[in-house]
Amino acid sequence: MSQNGSSSNGLDPQARRRAIMDYVVKQGSAGVDDLADILGVSTMTVYRDVAELERAELINRKRGVVTAAESSLTEASSRLRMSMNESVKVALARVVEKHLRRGQSVMFDDSSTTLPLVPILPKYAPITLVTNAEFIAQEVRQQSGVRLLLIGGEYEAWADAYFGELSEAAISRLRVDLCIISSTAVTPEFCYHPNENVARTKRAMLAVSRRKILVVDSSKFTKSALYQVCPTAEFDLVITDSQTPPEILEQFAALDIPIEVVQI
């Protein structure tokens, strides 16, 4: 499907719906009117296609804006993720803060879970932050005493972050003190992500980090995703909230994986 507005008129309904899904997953979101222009069809046709995709639980539509539904094959856009479970993420960040030190090099992935940590960073200046997330870099650029290393690569609008071989090559040349990441889906044995590029980038980050912390709210234990990131035992510490089912916490204990539970 063309992204410059060229017509895709003549596509059958299944092909149109695949084109809509491809565009929304790659761009993060799209307006119904924009999709109609790109496909070269009427807005009514797009609404019908969108309704079918909604029934299949592949997309969400709100006020004329279409976003990909989170599933084992797709991750929610960065904007949507930033608005989810905000109070829990702030509570988790307060616990993660105990592990920050002046003079550290710290790596954040593109997870929205790390965003509440950004305003805290100047307290630990001088400190170096490494990230592939543009939405995090935008905040850090305004801070004093925080050195920013932004990992480039192929920009993915849905994540507002950079991935791919260039990103992985740049990461491989670093050695950082502390890596703080999250993951879309977690079991006591493994972490998973719906996107292969993202999973590879997370693995690259973990490979160059002396200490590794996984920060996940309790909702991550009810989700599934396709690509394995790493064994959960690779982390020095897992931080989650008190809504995590007791049987999950018991499995972590049985596997001798350090876990800290934040009361919510």
C-alpha positions as MATLAB code, in Angstrom:
seq = 'MSQNGSSSNGLDPQARRRAIMDYVVKQGSAGVDDLADILGVSTMTVYRDVAELERAELINRKRGVVTAAESSLTEASSRLRMSMNESVKVALARVVEKHLRRGQSVMFDDSSTTLPLVPILPKYAPITLVTNAEFIAQEVRQQSGVRLLLIGGEYEAWADAYFGELSEAAISRLRVDLCIISSTAVTPEFCYHPNENVARTKRAMLAVSRRKILVVDSSKFTKSALYQVCPTAEFDLVITDSQTPPEILEQFAALDIPIEVVQI';
ca = [
       0.000    0.000    0.000;
       1.339    3.399   -0.940;
       1.922    5.929    1.841;
       1.881    8.915   -0.504;
      -1.828    8.839   -1.192;
      -1.714    6.815   -4.405;
      -4.878    4.871   -5.126;
      -5.298    1.225   -4.224;
      -8.789    1.182   -5.779;
      -9.803   -2.185   -7.167;
      -8.612   -4.186   -4.143;
     -11.040   -6.793   -2.908;
     -12.307   -6.435    0.709;
      -9.759   -8.876    2.145;
      -6.871   -7.108    0.411;
      -8.146   -3.713    1.611;
      -8.329   -4.933    5.187;
      -4.806   -6.339    4.979;
      -3.661   -2.986    3.600;
      -5.384   -1.158    6.456;
      -3.734   -3.454    9.019;
      -0.288   -3.084    7.421;
      -0.555    0.696    7.417;
      -1.912    1.037   10.961;
       0.659   -1.360   12.451;
       3.539    0.468   10.750;
       2.323    4.036   11.407;
       0.777    3.459   14.834;
      -2.563    5.052   13.945;
      -4.517    6.474   11.018;
      -7.647    8.534   10.454;
     -10.532    6.995    8.548;
     -10.448    9.847    6.016;
      -6.708    9.315    5.483;
      -7.228    5.604    4.890;
      -9.952    6.387    2.359;
      -7.572    8.703    0.463;
      -4.750    6.171    0.511;
      -6.953    3.297   -0.618;
      -8.840    5.384   -3.165;
     -12.237    4.350   -1.773;
     -15.071    6.054    0.070;
     -15.012    6.655    3.815;
     -18.111    4.441    4.065;
     -16.123    1.565    2.556;
     -13.330    2.135    5.062;
     -15.834    2.226    7.934;
     -17.194   -1.156    6.804;
     -13.681   -2.617    6.599;
     -12.772   -1.152    9.967;
     -15.929   -2.611   11.512;
     -14.922   -6.069   10.277;
     -11.405   -5.661   11.682;
     -12.859   -4.486   14.994;
     -15.061   -7.577   15.180;
     -11.948   -9.680   14.645;
     -10.290   -7.722   17.518;
      -7.430   -6.683   15.234;
      -7.910   -2.914   15.543;
      -9.481   -0.301   17.793;
     -11.383    2.750   16.567;
     -12.086    5.848   18.611;
     -13.343    9.181   17.239;
     -12.369    8.313   13.706;
      -8.815    7.240   14.588;
      -7.809    3.624   13.995;
      -5.061    1.912   16.007;
      -3.808   -1.668   16.020;
      -5.173   -3.769   18.846;
      -2.494   -5.242   21.052;
      -2.075   -8.959   20.382;
       0.582  -11.641   20.123;
       1.453  -10.226   16.685;
       1.182   -6.475   17.271;
       2.178   -4.052   20.010;
       0.122   -1.013   20.931;
       1.463    2.343   19.723;
       3.719    4.376   21.993;
       1.005    6.980   22.625;
      -1.513    4.354   23.685;
       1.025    2.561   25.877;
       1.988    5.820   27.635;
      -1.631    6.357   28.675;
      -2.084    2.846   30.119;
      -1.599    2.004   33.843;
       0.073    5.373   34.494;
      -0.267    5.320   38.291;
       1.185    1.808   38.484;
       4.145    2.791   36.296;
       4.873    5.775   38.554;
       4.835    3.494   41.605;
       7.195    1.053   39.891;
       9.518    3.924   38.940;
       9.881    4.940   42.590;
      11.288    1.501   43.362;
      13.543    1.450   40.300;
      14.979    4.815   41.407;
      16.736    3.083   44.298;
      19.064    1.520   41.754;
      20.169    4.773   40.092;
      23.569    6.242   40.993;
      25.507    9.370   40.076;
      27.937    8.799   37.249;
      26.136    5.717   35.929;
      25.459    4.830   32.334;
      21.844    3.667   32.122;
      20.002    2.156   29.161;
      16.232    2.446   28.617;
      14.386    0.581   25.882;
      11.281    1.959   24.135;
       8.933    0.725   26.875;
       6.559    3.325   28.278;
       7.233    1.784   31.707;
      10.577    3.608   31.811;
       9.084    7.026   31.015;
       8.286    8.013   34.655;
      12.005    7.585   35.409;
      13.009   10.357   33.016;
      12.145   13.346   35.283;
      14.156   11.684   38.065;
      17.420   11.478   36.105;
      18.768   15.024   36.858;
      18.841   14.116   40.567;
      21.652   11.707   39.693;
      23.639   13.996   37.399;
      26.130   13.516   35.989;
      24.481   10.489   34.434;
      24.433    9.073   30.904;
      21.242    7.761   29.349;
      21.300    5.444   26.322;
      17.993    4.835   24.548;
      16.481    4.002   21.183;
      13.199    5.764   22.055;
      12.590    9.167   20.487;
       9.808   10.002   22.970;
      12.274    9.536   25.836;
      15.041   11.457   24.061;
      12.718   14.432   23.571;
      12.331   14.745   27.344;
      15.994   14.165   28.169;
      17.225   16.812   25.700;
      15.792   19.493   28.003;
      17.591   18.205   31.109;
      20.786   19.512   32.660;
      23.506   17.098   33.664;
      22.075   14.173   31.710;
      24.181   13.050   28.761;
      22.035   11.528   26.020;
      23.148    8.803   23.613;
      20.311    8.194   21.147;
      20.613    4.897   19.291;
      19.628    5.372   15.662;
      18.488    2.929   13.022;
      15.216    2.437   11.187;
      12.541    4.682   12.689;
       9.232    2.954   13.509;
       6.450    5.508   13.939;
       4.163    3.204   15.921;
       6.844    2.860   18.615;
       8.406    6.327   18.148;
      11.737    4.517   18.356;
      14.592    3.084   16.289;
      15.287   -0.571   15.512;
      17.054   -2.835   13.035;
      20.598   -3.849   12.171;
      22.015   -0.334   12.532;
      20.567   -0.062   16.044;
      21.932   -3.443   17.053;
      25.380   -2.648   15.643;
      25.535    0.628   17.591;
      24.417   -1.049   20.812;
      27.047   -3.778   20.422;
      29.815   -1.159   20.717;
      28.691   -0.078   24.192;
      29.032   -1.357   27.737;
      26.525    0.146   30.174;
      26.186   -0.121   33.947;
      22.433   -0.677   34.157;
      19.737   -1.706   31.674;
      16.089   -1.096   32.585;
      13.560   -2.599   30.211;
      10.031   -3.957   30.074;
       8.368   -6.565   27.876;
       4.914   -7.035   26.380;
       4.375  -10.509   27.775;
       6.152  -12.259   30.639;
       6.105  -15.712   32.197;
       8.318  -16.820   35.089;
      10.493  -18.526   32.468;
      10.661  -16.087   29.514;
       9.934  -12.565   28.229;
       8.235  -12.073   24.856;
       7.427   -9.319   22.377;
       5.118   -9.274   19.317;
       7.709   -7.653   17.044;
      10.872   -9.514   16.015;
      12.891   -6.311   15.468;
      12.017   -5.064   18.944;
      12.845   -8.411   20.530;
      16.285   -8.380   18.857;
      16.960   -4.816   20.030;
      16.101   -5.740   23.615;
      18.429   -8.740   23.422;
      21.218   -6.521   22.120;
      20.707   -4.109   25.039;
      20.832   -6.883   27.613;
      23.998   -8.320   26.066;
      26.002   -5.130   26.740;
      24.702   -4.419   30.254;
      26.433   -5.229   33.532;
      23.200   -5.191   35.533;
      19.681   -5.813   34.212;
      16.282   -4.930   35.709;
      12.946   -6.025   34.255;
      10.051   -3.705   35.165;
       6.589   -5.063   34.378;
       3.141   -4.261   35.690;
       0.874   -7.196   36.528;
      -1.001   -6.995   33.202;
       2.071   -8.372   31.391;
       1.525  -11.786   32.972;
      -1.866  -12.167   31.256;
      -0.639  -11.346   27.732;
       0.961  -13.395   24.991;
       3.455  -12.457   22.289;
       5.212  -14.321   19.525;
       8.957  -13.645   19.812;
      11.101  -14.663   22.758;
      13.322  -11.906   24.117;
      15.267  -13.798   26.773;
      14.936  -16.084   29.800;
      13.567  -14.173   32.777;
      16.429  -15.589   34.854;
      18.797  -13.357   32.865;
      17.664  -10.367   34.961;
      19.271   -9.438   38.254;
      15.906   -8.199   39.496;
      12.261   -8.237   38.429;
      10.005   -5.433   39.709;
       6.230   -5.769   39.491;
       3.099   -4.711   41.366;
       0.940   -6.402   43.993;
      -1.809   -7.265   41.504;
       0.427  -10.008   40.117;
      -1.216  -13.386   40.871;
       0.325  -15.186   43.890;
       0.959  -18.322   41.837;
       3.154  -16.287   39.474;
       5.169  -14.919   42.393;
       5.540  -18.457   43.767;
       6.925  -19.647   40.417;
       9.505  -16.840   40.441;
      10.535  -17.877   43.952;
      10.809  -21.538   42.892;
      13.095  -20.493   40.027;
      15.192  -18.414   42.452;
      14.627  -15.218   40.428;
      14.829  -12.071   42.621;
      11.525  -10.207   42.479;
      10.349   -7.060   44.259;
       6.620   -6.438   44.586;
       5.314   -2.860   44.802;
       2.159   -2.450   46.838;
      -0.577   -0.732   44.807;
];
